Amino acid sequence: MRGSPPLLRTPLGPDARRWRTFPGQKAVVAAARTVTSTVRVLETLPDLLRGDSRVAVVFAYDPTSAFSDGVLDLLHDAGCRVMPWSQLADVEPDLIVSASENVDVPAGDCPVLVLPHGVGFQKLVPDSRSSRSRLSGLVPDALLEAGRAWLAVSHPDQADQLAAAHPKTAGRTLLVGDPCFDQLRRGLPRREEHRRALGVTGGRRLAVLSSTWGPTSLLGREPDLPRRLLAELPYDEYRVAAVIHPNVRSAHGDWDIRRALAPAVDAGLLLMSPVHDWRPALTAADVVIGDHGSVTLYGAALGKPVLLAAFGHDAVPRTAAAALGGAAPRLDPHGDLLGQIEEAVRTHVPDRYADIARRAFAEPGQSVARLRTAVYELLNLPEPRSAPPLPALPAPSSSPVVGVTSWRVVTTAHDDAGQWSVTVRRHPSAAVEDGAADEERAGVCSHLACDVEEPDQRLAESASVLVERSPVRSAVAALRWADATLARFTGCLLAVAALDGGGALARLRDGRTVEATPTGPDTGPGLCAAVVYACLRAGAPLDGTIVALRAGASHEEDVALRLRPTGQLP
């Protein structure tokens, strides 16, 4: 975490008029207490106040939350002007905006607009002021009694829920909708762009794991589920992304999360940024595996298949989230994960959760306009005549794709009157439990294949197949590399190098050389290596053979094999 913010002179500090440039008729202070709530304000305010130099905005940092770690970094990276929370009592803002209800606002007259940082008021959370639990989103009594607090809600039922649970909220809610859900809906037409950015190509499916925070969350209940998913979902058919609540990162730190999830990360788990990139991942998803957190509910409302791997008792009854808990199928984390996911996708209909979505989001698409009107009314400032912008949901800001460098490969070779076919299923070895039995039966064999750059020396030395994925400029260079690799790794049976013009060259330990050329789009050397190895083990001819390759549900193409005479160098 960076150091505490310095005392503020501009644009709201003492004698600020002497130092600032923009005239600024009104001042808005945005409360920054947790990463989750700060992100929501950062995402919302620019569209509401776009181009209006009459309004100055400053962020006040409140360090009292257990989840405040990372807030200052977030604000500084966004270029925000920040002041310490203690200075808030010395300035006179016209409006305080917060997506954290648990802020200690100093005495004064200015209104306080509280935005939700999730979907509604659906969770009980620990109360930082006592040992009890409280309803997430409910502001302190003092703000309600003073008539200063306004709670933004996304559905009229939430106002009724609040009034029943806490009568002092009656008349203090504003129906504005949900800006996050509206932007997610606008992002659906860019689904394919988001999938490409995440490496979800070639007919693969994307499974998104969503975990809220706390002991009843998905990661709290099933911390090993990401690894087990990567171990069971075939690499050429699935990608897996994880959306982890920012409070988990604030409490444990990115370093410790990556340490705990290292086997899954090494196996290709996409750890999505909780600040922005989780949203395009959700639009790109084919299935959401989640819990009682808001991201799971957003996924259901977008029409995604949902499987619940956990659902905590801290979910509030008679809310949309609770309704999802009663409607969505449960995932057995220790059962057949692939079978459960494929069944959920196969039987899903897009409007399955439409009634639940209608209980959570009233009049979708109107939130930005409604919220801007509310902000300007609270500021007592004429609203701009131009309509507020509706920004599209961008692709992930940076690729989270992690290169997998070792696989447990299962191949099935079949001879149909001289027409050979090979089915390949690859599973990242980092996710497969040590000691997993090799699958060996008629026509079926399994082996360990590694990139030659595999960082785990134990795996590289145990591999039957070693692969150079970076294209080699010539066949001569490929053979030289292969011979050196076979000499270095004495347990290796096959060294395979990608060729610059496509296809691969495989050198067997007995000295034979096989050229494997896909007849369709270049599959990469890994699948070519699997075809050669399967044919070698099955006794299929390696010269002048066309092998039908199937890897995944939609990846089918032919691979031509040609045996080069021993010692021949082109």
C-alpha positions in Angstrom: 0.0 0.0 0.0 1.2 3.5 -0.8 1.5 6.1 2.0 -1.4 8.1 3.4 -2.7 11.0 1.3 -1.3 14.4 2.1 -3.5 17.2 3.4 -5.5 18.7 0.5 -5.2 22.3 -0.7 -7.0 21.9 -4.0 -9.7 21.9 -5.1 -11.5 21.7 -1.7 -8.8 22.5 0.9 -8.4 25.6 2.9 -8.2 28.7 0.7 -8.7 26.5 -2.3 -9.9 29.3 -4.6 -6.4 30.7 -4.7 -4.9 27.6 -6.2 -7.5 25.8 -8.4 -8.0 26.4 -12.2 -11.5 25.2 -12.9 -14.2 27.5 -11.3 -16.2 24.7 -9.7 -19.6 25.8 -8.3 -20.2 22.5 -6.5 -18.0 20.0 -4.7 -18.5 16.3 -4.6 -16.6 14.1 -2.1 -16.4 10.4 -3.1 -15.8 8.1 -0.1 -13.2 5.5 -0.7 -13.2 2.8 2.0 -12.9 -0.6 0.3 -11.7 -1.6 -3.1 -15.2 -2.9 -4.0 -17.0 0.3 -3.1 -14.3 2.5 -4.6 -14.4 0.7 -7.9 -18.2 1.2 -8.1 -17.8 4.9 -7.6 -15.0 5.1 -10.1 -17.1 3.3 -12.7 -20.2 5.4 -12.1 -19.2 9.0 -11.4 -17.4 9.8 -14.7 -20.5 9.1 -16.8 -22.7 11.1 -14.5 -20.5 14.3 -14.4 -18.9 14.0 -17.8 -17.7 17.3 -19.2 -19.2 19.4 -16.4 -16.5 21.8 -15.1 -19.0 23.2 -12.6 -18.4 20.2 -10.4 -15.1 19.3 -8.6 -14.6 15.8 -7.4 -12.2 14.7 -4.6 -11.9 11.2 -3.1 -11.7 10.9 0.7 -9.8 7.9 1.9 -11.2 6.1 4.9 -8.7 3.5 6.2 -10.9 2.0 8.9 -12.1 -1.1 6.9 -10.6 -4.5 7.3 -10.6 -4.5 3.4 -9.0 -1.1 2.8 -5.8 -2.5 1.5 -5.4 -1.6 -2.2 -7.7 1.4 -2.1 -4.9 4.1 -2.3 -3.2 2.2 -5.1 -6.4 2.1 -7.0 -7.1 5.8 -6.6 -3.5 6.8 -7.5 -3.5 4.6 -10.5 -6.7 6.3 -11.7 -5.2 9.7 -11.2 -7.7 10.8 -8.5 -7.2 13.7 -6.1 -7.2 12.1 -2.6 -7.5 13.6 0.9 -7.4 11.9 4.3 -10.8 11.1 5.8 -9.9 13.3 8.8 -9.9 16.4 6.6 -13.5 15.8 5.5 -14.7 17.7 8.6 -12.8 20.8 7.5 -14.3 21.1 4.0 -17.8 21.8 3.0 -18.9 19.5 0.2 -22.2 19.8 -1.5 -22.6 16.0 -1.8 -20.9 12.9 -0.5 -21.1 9.9 -2.7 -20.3 6.4 -1.4 -20.8 2.8 -2.4 -19.9 1.8 1.2 -22.6 2.3 3.7 -20.3 1.8 6.7 -18.6 5.2 6.6 -18.4 7.6 9.5 -19.6 10.8 7.9 -18.9 13.9 10.0 -21.6 16.2 11.1 -23.0 18.6 8.5 -25.9 19.4 6.2 -24.8 18.0 2.8 -26.7 14.9 1.5 -25.0 11.5 1.3 -25.8 9.3 -1.7 -25.1 5.6 -1.0 -24.8 3.5 -4.1 -24.9 -0.3 -3.9 -21.7 -2.2 -4.5 -23.5 -5.4 -5.4 -27.0 -6.4 -6.2 -29.4 -5.1 -3.6 -29.3 -5.9 0.1 -28.9 -9.7 -0.1 -26.2 -10.5 2.4 -25.5 -10.4 6.1 -22.0 -9.3 6.9 -19.9 -8.9 10.1 -20.5 -5.5 11.8 -17.2 -3.8 12.3 -18.7 -1.9 15.2 -19.8 -4.9 17.2 -19.6 -8.7 17.3 -22.9 -9.1 15.5 -23.9 -9.3 11.9 -25.7 -6.6 10.0 -27.5 -6.2 6.6 -25.0 -5.2 3.9 -25.9 -1.8 2.5 -27.7 -0.4 5.6 -26.4 3.0 6.7 -26.0 4.2 10.3 -29.1 5.5 12.1 -27.5 8.9 12.6 -27.5 9.6 8.8 -31.1 8.4 8.5 -32.3 10.4 11.5 -30.6 13.6 10.2 -32.4 13.2 6.8 -29.1 13.2 5.0 -28.9 9.7 3.6 -30.3 8.6 0.3 -30.0 4.9 -0.6 -30.0 4.0 -4.3 -31.9 0.8 -5.1 -32.3 -1.2 -8.3 -35.8 -2.5 -7.6 -38.8 -1.2 -5.6 -38.9 -4.4 -3.6 -35.6 -3.4 -2.1 -37.1 -0.3 -0.6 -39.9 -2.4 0.9 -37.3 -4.9 2.2 -35.3 -2.1 3.9 -38.4 -0.4 5.4 -39.5 -3.8 6.9 -36.1 -4.5 8.3 -35.3 -0.9 9.4 -38.3 1.5 9.4 -36.0 4.6 9.5 -35.1 3.9 5.8 -38.7 4.6 4.7 -38.7 7.5 2.3 -34.9 7.6 2.0 -34.5 5.4 -1.1 -34.1 6.4 -4.7 -35.0 3.9 -7.5 -32.2 4.3 -10.0 -31.5 0.7 -11.3 -28.1 -1.0 -11.5 -25.4 0.7 -13.7 -23.2 -2.4 -13.6 -25.9 -4.7 -14.8 -26.8 -2.3 -17.6 -23.2 -2.2 -18.8 -23.0 -6.0 -18.7 -26.1 -6.2 -20.9 -24.5 -3.7 -23.3 -21.4 -5.9 -23.4 -23.2 -9.0 -24.6 -23.0 -8.1 -28.3 -19.2 -8.0 -27.9 -19.1 -11.5 -26.4 -16.9 -13.0 -29.2 -14.4 -10.2 -28.9 -14.2 -10.8 -25.2 -13.7 -14.5 -25.7 -10.9 -14.0 -28.2 -9.1 -11.7 -25.7 -9.3 -14.5 -23.1 -8.0 -17.2 -25.4 -11.4 -18.9 -25.7 -11.2 -20.0 -29.3 -11.6 -23.1 -31.5 -15.0 -24.0 -30.1 -13.9 -24.1 -26.5 -16.2 -23.3 -23.6 -15.5 -20.8 -20.8 -16.4 -21.8 -17.3 -16.3 -18.8 -14.9 -15.8 -19.5 -11.2 -17.3 -16.7 -9.0 -16.5 -16.5 -5.3 -17.7 -13.9 -2.8 -15.7 -13.5 0.4 -15.9 -15.2 3.8 -16.1 -18.7 5.1 -19.4 -19.6 3.4 -18.1 -18.5 -0.1 -17.1 -20.9 -2.9 -13.4 -20.5 -2.0 -14.2 -20.6 1.7 -16.0 -24.0 1.3 -14.1 -25.5 -1.7 -10.7 -23.9 -2.0 -9.4 -26.8 -4.2 -12.3 -26.6 -6.7 -10.3 -24.5 -9.2 -7.6 -27.1 -9.4 -10.1 -30.0 -9.7 -11.9 -28.3 -12.5 -8.6 -27.8 -14.4 -7.8 -31.4 -13.8 -11.1 -32.7 -15.2 -12.0 -30.3 -18.0 -10.1 -31.2 -21.2 -7.7 -28.5 -22.1 -8.7 -28.4 -25.7 -12.4 -28.0 -24.8 -12.5 -25.6 -21.9 -10.9 -22.6 -20.3 -11.6 -21.7 -16.7 -11.6 -18.1 -15.3 -11.9 -17.1 -11.6 -13.7 -13.9 -10.4 -12.7 -13.4 -6.8 -14.3 -10.8 -4.6 -11.9 -7.8 -4.0 -12.3 -8.4 -0.2 -10.5 -11.7 -0.6 -7.6 -9.9 -2.2 -7.6 -7.1 0.4 -7.6 -9.6 3.3 -5.1 -12.1 1.9 -3.1 -10.3 -0.8 -2.5 -11.2 -4.4 0.7 -13.0 -3.5 -1.0 -15.4 -1.1 -3.9 -16.0 -3.4 -1.6 -17.0 -6.2 0.3 -19.2 -3.7 -2.8 -21.0 -2.6 -4.1 -21.4 -6.1 -0.7 -22.1 -7.7 -1.6 -25.5 -9.2 -4.7 -24.1 -10.8 -2.8 -21.0 -12.1 0.0 -23.2 -13.5 -2.8 -25.3 -15.2 -4.2 -22.2 -17.0 -6.6 -20.7 -14.5 -7.4 -17.1 -15.7 -7.4 -14.9 -12.6 -9.6 -12.0 -13.6 -8.9 -8.5 -12.3 -11.7 -7.7 -9.8 -11.6 -4.0 -10.8 -12.7 -4.2 -14.4 -11.9 -7.4 -16.3 -14.4 -9.6 -14.5 -17.3 -8.1 -16.4 -16.1 -9.1 -20.0 -15.3 -12.5 -18.6 -18.9 -12.8 -17.4 -20.3 -11.8 -20.8 -18.0 -14.4 -22.4 -18.9 -17.2 -20.1 -20.7 -20.4 -21.2 -21.4 -21.5 -17.6 -21.0 -19.8 -14.2 -20.0 -21.8 -11.2 -20.7 -19.6 -8.1 -22.2 -19.0 -4.7 -24.5 -16.4 -3.1 -22.4 -13.4 -4.3 -23.6 -10.7 -6.7 -21.5 -11.9 -9.7 -23.3 -15.2 -9.7 -26.7 -13.4 -9.8 -25.4 -11.1 -12.5 -24.5 -14.2 -14.6 -27.9 -15.7 -14.1 -29.6 -12.5 -15.0 -27.6 -12.4 -18.2 -29.1 -15.8 -19.2 -26.0 -17.9 -18.3 -26.2 -21.5 -17.0 -25.5 -21.5 -13.3 -24.2 -24.2 -11.0 -24.0 -23.4 -7.2 -20.9 -24.9 -5.6 -21.7 -23.1 -2.3 -24.5 -21.0 -0.9 -24.0 -19.4 2.5 -26.5 -19.0 5.3 -25.6 -15.3 5.3 -27.8 -14.9 2.2 -30.8 -12.8 3.1 -34.2 -14.7 2.7 -36.8 -13.4 0.3 -34.3 -11.6 -1.9 -33.4 -12.3 -5.5 -30.2 -14.0 -4.4 -32.1 -16.3 -2.1 -34.5 -17.1 -5.0 -31.5 -18.1 -7.2 -30.3 -20.3 -4.3 -33.6 -22.2 -4.5 -33.7 -22.4 -8.3 -30.2 -23.0 -9.6 -28.8 -26.6 -9.6 -26.1 -27.5 -7.1 -22.6 -28.6 -8.2 -21.2 -31.7 -6.4 -17.6 -30.5 -6.1 -16.4 -34.1 -5.6 -18.5 -35.6 -8.3 -18.1 -35.8 -12.1 -17.4 -32.1 -12.8 -17.3 -32.4 -16.5 -20.5 -34.3 -16.7 -22.3 -31.9 -14.4 -21.2 -28.9 -16.4 -22.1 -30.4 -19.7 -25.5 -31.4 -18.4 -26.1 -27.8 -17.1 -25.2 -26.3 -20.5 -27.2 -28.9 -22.4 -30.4 -28.4 -20.5 -30.2 -24.7 -20.0 -32.7 -22.3 -21.5 -31.7 -18.5 -21.6 -34.8 -17.3 -19.8 -34.6 -19.8 -17.0 -33.8 -17.1 -14.4 -35.8 -14.2 -16.1 -38.2 -13.9 -13.2 -35.4 -13.7 -10.7 -33.7 -11.0 -12.8 -37.0 -9.0 -12.8 -37.0 -9.2 -9.0 -33.5 -7.7 -8.9 -33.4 -5.1 -11.7 -36.3 -2.8 -12.5 -36.4 -1.0 -15.8 -32.9 -2.1 -17.0 -31.1 0.3 -19.3 -32.3 3.5 -17.4 -29.8 3.5 -14.5 -27.3 6.1 -15.8 -30.0 8.7 -16.7 -31.9 8.1 -13.4 -28.8 8.3 -11.3 -27.5 11.5 -13.1 -30.8 13.2 -12.5 -30.7 12.2 -8.8 -27.1 13.5 -8.4 -27.9 16.9 -9.9 -31.0 17.3 -7.8 -29.0 16.6 -4.7 -26.4 19.1 -5.9 -29.2 21.6 -6.6 -27.6 22.2 -10.0 -29.3 22.2 -13.4 -28.7 18.9 -15.2 -26.9 19.2 -18.6 -29.2 19.0 -21.6 -27.2 16.4 -23.5 -27.9 12.8 -22.7 -25.4 11.0 -20.5 -23.0 8.6 -22.3 -23.6 4.8 -22.3 -20.1 3.4 -22.6 -19.6 0.0 -24.1 -18.1 -2.8 -22.0 -14.4 -3.0 -23.1 -12.4 -6.2 -23.6 -10.1 -7.2 -20.8 -7.4 -4.5 -20.3 -4.6 -7.0 -20.2 -4.5 -10.7 -21.1 -4.7 -12.9 -18.1 -3.8 -16.0 -20.2 -1.2 -18.2 -18.5 0.8 -20.6 -20.7 0.4 -24.2 -19.8 3.7 -26.1 -20.1 2.9 -29.7 -19.3 0.0 -32.0 -20.0 -1.2 -35.5 -19.0 -2.3 -36.7 -22.5 -4.7 -39.5 -23.2 -5.0 -40.7 -26.7 -7.3 -43.3 -28.4 -6.1 -44.7 -31.7 -8.6 -46.6 -33.9 -8.0 -48.5 -37.2 -11.0 -48.7 -39.5 -9.8 -50.8 -42.4 -6.6 -48.8 -42.7 -8.2 -45.5 -42.0 -6.6 -44.3 -38.7 -8.2 -41.9 -36.3 -6.8 -40.5 -33.0 -8.8 -38.8 -30.3 -6.7 -36.6 -27.9 -7.6 -35.3 -24.5 -5.1 -33.2 -22.7 -5.3 -32.2 -19.0 -2.7 -29.7 -17.5 -0.4 -31.9 -15.4 -0.1 -29.1 -12.8 -3.7 -29.7 -11.8 -3.6 -33.5 -11.9 -2.9 -35.2 -8.6 0.5 -36.8 -8.3 0.3 -40.5 -8.6 -2.6 -40.4 -11.0 -2.7 -43.8 -12.8 -1.9 -43.9 -16.4 -4.8 -45.1 -18.5 -3.7 -48.1 -20.6 -6.0 -50.4 -22.5 -6.5 -51.5 -26.1 -5.9 -48.5 -28.4 -5.8 -46.2 -25.4 -2.6 -44.9 -23.8 -1.6 -41.9 -21.6 1.7 -40.1 -21.3 3.3 -36.9 -20.0 4.1 -34.2 -22.5 6.0 -31.1 -21.6 7.3 -28.0 -23.2 11.1 -28.1 -23.2 11.0 -24.9 -21.1 8.9 -26.6 -18.4 10.1 -25.0 -15.1 9.5 -28.1 -13.0 12.6 -30.1 -13.8 11.0 -33.2 -12.3 8.3 -33.1 -14.9 10.6 -32.5 -17.8 12.8 -35.4 -16.8 9.7 -37.7 -16.6 8.1 -36.7 -19.9 7.7 -39.1 -22.7 7.3 -36.2 -25.1 9.1 -32.9 -25.1 7.9 -30.1 -27.4 9.5 -26.9 -28.7 6.5 -24.6 -29.3 8.4 -21.6 -30.8 8.7 -22.3 -34.5 12.1 -23.3 -35.6 13.4 -21.6 -38.8 14.4 -24.8 -40.7 14.1 -28.6 -40.5 17.8 -28.9 -40.1 17.7 -26.7 -37.0 14.7 -28.7 -35.7 16.5 -32.0 -36.0 19.6 -30.6 -34.3 17.4 -29.3 -31.4 15.6 -32.7 -31.2 18.8 -34.7 -31.1 20.2 -32.5 -28.3 17.0 -32.8 -26.4 16.9 -36.6 -26.6 20.5 -36.7 -25.5 19.8 -34.4 -22.5 16.5 -36.1 -21.4 17.2 -39.8 -21.5 13.6 -40.8 -20.6 12.1 -38.9 -23.5 10.8 -41.0 -26.4 9.8 -38.2 -28.7 11.2 -34.7 -29.3 8.9 -32.5 -31.4 9.6 -29.0 -32.8 7.2 -26.6 -34.4 8.2 -25.6 -38.0 8.2 -22.1 -39.2 5.9 -22.9 -42.1 3.4 -24.9 -40.0 3.3 -28.5 -38.8 6.0 -30.2 -36.7 9.0 -32.4 -37.0 9.2 -35.3 -34.5 12.4 -37.2 -33.8 12.0 -40.7 -32.2 14.6 -42.2 -29.9 15.3 -44.9 -32.4 16.5 -42.2 -34.9 13.4 -42.1 -37.1 12.0 -38.7 -38.1 8.3 -38.0 -38.8 6.9 -34.9 -40.3 3.4 -34.1 -39.2 1.4 -31.7 -41.2 -2.2 -30.6 -40.3 -4.4 -30.3 -43.4 -6.5 -27.6 -41.7 -5.5 -24.6 -39.5 -2.2 -25.1 -37.7 -3.0 -27.1 -34.5 0.4 -26.4 -32.9 3.1 -28.9 -32.2 1.4 -30.3 -29.0 -1.5 -32.0 -30.9 0.8 -33.1 -33.7 3.1 -34.7 -31.1 0.1 -36.5 -29.5 -0.9 -38.0 -33.0 2.6 -39.3 -33.6 2.9 -40.8 -30.2 -0.5 -42.5 -30.4 0.4 -44.0 -33.8 3.7 -45.1 -32.5 2.2 -46.9 -29.5 -0.7 -48.4 -31.6 1.6 -49.7 -34.3 0.0 -47.5 -37.0 2.1 -46.7 -40.1 4.1 -43.4 -39.7 4.7 -42.9 -43.4 2.2 -41.8 -46.0 -0.7 -41.9 -43.5 -3.6 -39.5 -43.1 -4.8 -39.5 -39.5 -8.2 -38.1 -38.5 -7.5 -36.0 -35.4 -10.2 -35.1 -32.9 -9.3 -32.9 -29.9 -12.3 -31.5 -28.1 -15.9 -31.4 -29.1 -15.5 -29.3 -32.2 -11.8 -29.7 -33.2 -11.6 -32.2 -36.1 -9.0 -32.2 -38.9 -6.6 -34.5 -40.7 -2.9 -34.8 -40.0 -0.6 -36.1 -42.7 2.4 -38.2 -41.5 5.5 -38.6 -43.6 8.5 -40.6 -42.5 11.8 -39.2 -43.6 14.6 -41.6 -44.5 17.1 -42.0 -41.6 19.8 -39.4 -41.8 18.0 -37.3 -44.5 18.3 -33.6 -43.9 16.4 -31.4 -46.4 
